[in-house]
Amino acid sequence: MRLIALSFVALLMLIQYPLWLGKGGWLRVWELDRQVSQVKSNNEKLKERNGKLESEVQDLKTGTDAVEERARFELGMIKKNEIFVQVLDPNAAPASMTEHAPVKPVETPSAKSPKP
């Protein structure tokens, strides 16, 4: 009787092996589920980034404000009747040792012109 019980336990273990450790077993399913959730979270971050880029592209295509802002901050351009003021950090390294930083133009109240 004891031999029959042991053989049934051994057969039960052999049947359970593919369920837990086989190619389509639970451990593999759990690992794949973890990978899927990781990829989904990465996709959400990428969708958010794409939405921001899409809105920036639309702004650049339709409005002139974004183009003006980029010209001012990245290229250091100024409008007519504006006074250019550059404030330097006294603790900063000389300009020849640092990269070119964006320049922010300053408008004087008397030089402002109404927007069309």
SULHUBEL-V251192 format. One record per residue. N is the residue number from 1. RES is the residue in three letters. D_CENTER is the distance of its C-alpha to the mean C-alpha in Angstrom with 1 decimal. Layout:
n: <N,N>
res: <RES,RES>
d_center: <D_CENTER,D_CENTER>
This chain:
n: <1,2,3,4,5,6,7,8,9,10,11,12,13,14,15,16,17,18,19,20,21,22,23,24,25,26,27,28,29,30,31,32,33,34,35,36,37,38,39,40,41,42,43,44,45,46,47,48,49,50,51,52,53,54,55,56,57,58,59,60,61,62,63,64,65,66,67,68,69,70,71,72,73,74,75,76,77,78,79,80,81,82,83,84,85,86,87,88,89,90,91,92,93,94,95,96,97,98,99,100,101,102,103,104,105,106,107,108,109,110,111,112,113,114,115,116>
res: <MET,ARG,LEU,ILE,ALA,LEU,SER,PHE,VAL,ALA,LEU,LEU,MET,LEU,ILE,GLN,TYR,PRO,LEU,TRP,LEU,GLY,LYS,GLY,GLY,TRP,LEU,ARG,VAL,TRP,GLU,LEU,ASP,ARG,GLN,VAL,SER,GLN,VAL,LYS,SER,ASN,ASN,GLU,LYS,LEU,LYS,GLU,ARG,ASN,GLY,LYS,LEU,GLU,SER,GLU,VAL,GLN,ASP,LEU,LYS,THR,GLY,THR,ASP,ALA,VAL,GLU,GLU,ARG,ALA,ARG,PHE,GLU,LEU,GLY,MET,ILE,LYS,LYS,ASN,GLU,ILE,PHE,VAL,GLN,VAL,LEU,ASP,PRO,ASN,ALA,ALA,PRO,ALA,SER,MET,THR,GLU,HIS,ALA,PRO,VAL,LYS,PRO,VAL,GLU,THR,PRO,SER,ALA,LYS,SER,PRO,LYS,PRO>
d_center: <65.9,63.6,63.0,62.0,59.5,57.9,57.7,56.0,53.5,52.8,52.4,50.1,47.9,48.0,46.9,44.0,42.7,41.0,39.6,37.8,37.3,37.9,35.6,34.6,35.3,33.6,31.8,30.2,29.3,27.7,25.6,24.5,23.7,21.4,19.7,19.3,17.8,15.2,14.4,14.3,11.8,9.5,10.5,9.9,6.1,6.4,9.1,7.5,5.3,8.8,10.7,9.5,10.4,13.5,14.6,14.4,16.4,18.8,19.3,20.1,22.4,24.3,24.4,25.7,24.1,20.7,22.7,24.9,22.2,20.7,24.3,25.1,22.3,21.5,25.1,27.1,29.2,31.5,33.7,37.5,39.1,36.1,36.7,34.3,33.8,31.9,31.8,31.7,31.0,34.3,32.7,30.4,31.5,33.4,31.5,32.7,30.8,27.4,24.9,25.4,23.5,22.8,25.9,26.2,29.5,31.6,33.7,37.1,38.4,41.3,39.3,37.0,37.8,37.2,34.5,36.0>
